[in-house]
Amino acid sequence: MSPRPSPRVATFAAAEEGYSVRLQKGKSELPELNLDLGLDLDLDALRRPSILIQDIIATGGLSDHNAPLSARSSPITPAPQYPGWVSEVVAPLSDFIDQTLDPRTLFGEFREIGEGESGSVYAARVLVSERRVAGPSFVAIKNVPLLPSGSPKLIDLQRELSLMRDVTHPNILSMEELFVDVVEDALWIKMELMERSLADIIMLVEEGIAVEEGPIARFACDVLHALSHLQLLGIAHRDLRSDNLLVNSEGVVKIADFSSAVRVSRNKPTRSDPAGVIYWQPPEMRQGTYNALKVDVWSLGATVWELAQAEPPFSNTTDPGQMADRWPPLLQPEIYSRSFHDFLHLCSQPSSSRPTPDELLKTPFIRSAGGRPTVLQLLAECRSVEERLSRRQSTDSDGTVSLS
């Protein structure tokens, strides 16, 4: 796969009933870009590990291999008593942290599934429901180490939590609960455990996965419903791309990672600070001031283009000044419908005439989107390919000839 996605958000590749092996595969590299856009863009850090997870039930659960030390078995733990410096460090997040519960009594059998810039992400079994109500058997836990000196990332997290506090939507991934682990001095962030990102699906194209128009339309439809809700609240995501679009085991896409999101006034939606990754950025963001509420539609179009081409637009361009105001032609345009091409054309319109999410939901491409079965079939094919690759890797590591 060509794009090198940001490590900021780990890919949750776990169905509620499947777990994983991590595969190491060679991937092509993007050219070095000569960028001066005010972005702190480290291209060497832009590749994030992919998470391939399957068949937990068949194995009877998760091994706690690579689990955080605080997740291992321990005596009955008293109510949290934070040391002085921990209380001071987490004070900005006190409104969001459940201080009445010890997370080690709630979650166990951890398996590391990803590593981000601010901490590792684990799949974990729910031992006891916080609210004593029925819920998922497995969740995702992000473990963020706390330091006596504090961290700017905690301030960023506070801003993100404040922005998204009252935002609930079936196509938006939320940080559901926050806890403090008093053994390792870490913040635990509980989220829904997702099966994979769209970037993970794209990565498997080189292994034979075909991402057809039906699932692409379904993905886009889910994202547009989320964007419609966000726009009602005046929120712009500003970092929409395949890495931040996650699919759960039911085939539902959810937008993740709101660390670049902002709330703007409908009467004054203009911003001048760049955000996101350049391959998914609209041209107006690269040029200066822009309407923040118009950005995400362009980025969605770029992601649709990426799903069709298995790489983001302009990925072979070394000079940002050569990035056009429209995406390059598709390599096989004839295999896509007229409505698909029309949708891409609308998403790439200039900001002043670019449609809103609500308007795009009414387009023929979205109205003809396939149902969930088309996505579930694609996910099943992805798991099948991963199992084959896992067997091949296992056979090769044994020093025998692979017959797969």
Sequence and secondary structure as in RCSB ss.txt:
>XXXX:A:sequence
MSPRPSPRVATFAAAEEGYSVRLQKGKSELPELNLDLGLDLDLDALRRPSILIQDIIATGGLSDHNAPLSARSSP
ITPAPQYPGWVSEVVAPLSDFIDQTLDPRTLFGEFREIGEGESGSVYAARVLVSERRVAGPSFVAIKNVPLLPSG
SPKLIDLQRELSLMRDVTHPNILSMEELFVDVVEDALWIKMELMERSLADIIMLVEEGIAVEEGPIARFACDVLH
ALSHLQLLGIAHRDLRSDNLLVNSEGVVKIADFSSAVRVSRNKPTRSDPAGVIYWQPPEMRQGTYNALKVDVWSL
GATVWELAQAEPPFSNTTDPGQMADRWPPLLQPEIYSRSFHDFLHLCSQPSSSRPTPDELLKTPFIRSAGGRPTV
LQLLAECRSVEERLSRRQSTDSDGTVSLS
>XXXX:A:secstr
      TTS      TT  EE               SS    GGG      EE  HHHHTS   TT  GGGS  S
   S    HHHHHHHGGGTTTB TT  GGGTEEEEEEEEE SS EEEEEEESS TTSS   SEEEEEEEE  TT 
 HHHHHHHHHHHHHTT   TTB  EEEEEEETTTTEEEEEE   SEEHHHHHHGGGGT    HHHHHHHHHHHHH
HHHHHHHTTEE    SGGGEEE TTS EEE   TT EE  SS  EE S  S GGG  HHHHHS EEHHHHHHHHH
HHHHHHHHHTS TTTT S GGG  SS    SSGGGS HHHHHHHHHHTS GGG   HHHHTTSHHHHT   HHHH
HHHHHHHHHHHHHHHHHHHHHHTTS    
